[in-house]
Every structure is written in structure tokens, then in C-alpha cells.
Amino acid sequence: MNVQHLSHMPLFQVTEIEFDFDSDSEQFDDGLIISDEDQIAITEETIGQIWEADDETDLVDEITCATGWLVKSINFRYVLS
């Protein structure tokens, strides 16, 4: 009998998100100020995306790593695969 072990991480779809664009912890160390247009673009690009993560904490870490900005608040839904 051939048995394969399949590990599936939960999928999350971001429905709302707020980033901490005022934080000093962004990845841009050269003092760049992010424009309102860029803030909107980053937020809009993140909403609706589906992310693979272990749990909610990992989801926030994945989004922070991908965008370079800390997440202030987030709402999401689980995606059934």
C-alpha cells in the first residue's frame, strides 16, 4: 500500500487590514516617507490576497515580511481547499 503524507497549511484571505505606516520599524532605513498613494496601494494589494500560514500570528508575520510594514489590525476568512 502506497500512503503519501500530505501536509496542508491553512489558507487565509485578508478582508481588511491596517498597517502601521507611522512605525519606525519599517525596512526602509534611509528615512523615506511613504506617500498616501503608496499606503493605499499596499493596503489594496493585500486585501483579497490568499496567504498560506500556520495560524493568525504566522499570517501577520508573513504579511509583515512581504510588505515591510507592521500590521496594526487584520480581519480575514479561512479558505477551504
VOVEX-194080 format. One record per residue (C-alpha): residue number from 1; chain; x, y, z. Coordinates in steps of 0.5 Angstrom, whole numbers, plus 500, padded with zeros to 3 digits. Layout:
BEGIN
<NUM,"A",<X,Y,Z>> ...
END
This chain:
BEGIN
<1,"A",<500,500,500>> <2,"A",<503,507,498>> <3,"A",<501,512,503>> <4,"A",<503,519,502>> <5,"A",<503,524,508>> <6,"A",<500,531,505>> <7,"A",<501,537,510>> <8,"A",<497,543,508>> <9,"A",<497,549,512>> <10,"A",<491,553,513>> <11,"A",<489,559,508>> <12,"A",<487,566,510>> <13,"A",<484,571,505>> <14,"A",<485,578,508>> <15,"A",<479,582,508>> <16,"A",<481,588,512>> <17,"A",<488,591,514>> <18,"A",<491,597,517>> <19,"A",<499,598,517>> <20,"A",<503,602,522>> <21,"A",<506,606,517>> <22,"A",<508,611,522>> <23,"A",<512,606,526>> <24,"A",<520,607,526>> <25,"A",<521,599,525>> <26,"A",<520,599,517>> <27,"A",<525,596,513>> <28,"A",<527,603,510>> <29,"A",<533,605,514>> <30,"A",<534,612,510>> <31,"A",<528,616,513>> <32,"A",<524,615,507>> <33,"A",<517,618,508>> <34,"A",<511,613,505>> <35,"A",<506,617,501>> <36,"A",<499,617,502>> <37,"A",<498,614,495>> <38,"A",<503,608,497>> <39,"A",<500,607,503>> <40,"A",<493,606,499>> <41,"A",<497,601,494>> <42,"A",<500,597,499>> <43,"A",<493,596,503>> <44,"A",<489,595,497>> <45,"A",<494,590,494>> <46,"A",<494,586,501>> <47,"A",<486,586,501>> <48,"A",<484,580,498>> <49,"A",<490,576,497>> <50,"A",<490,569,500>> <51,"A",<496,567,504>> <52,"A",<499,560,507>> <53,"A",<500,561,514>> <54,"A",<500,556,521>> <55,"A",<496,561,524>> <56,"A",<494,568,525>> <57,"A",<501,570,528>> <58,"A",<504,567,523>> <59,"A",<500,570,518>> <60,"A",<501,577,521>> <61,"A",<509,575,520>> <62,"A",<508,573,513>> <63,"A",<505,580,511>> <64,"A",<510,584,515>> <65,"A",<515,580,512>> <66,"A",<512,581,505>> <67,"A",<510,588,505>> <68,"A",<516,591,510>> <69,"A",<510,594,515>> <70,"A",<508,592,521>> <71,"A",<500,590,522>> <72,"A",<496,594,526>> <73,"A",<490,590,525>> <74,"A",<487,585,521>> <75,"A",<481,581,519>> <76,"A",<481,575,515>> <77,"A",<477,569,513>> <78,"A",<479,562,512>> <79,"A",<479,559,505>> <80,"A",<477,552,505>> <81,"A",<481,548,500>> 
END
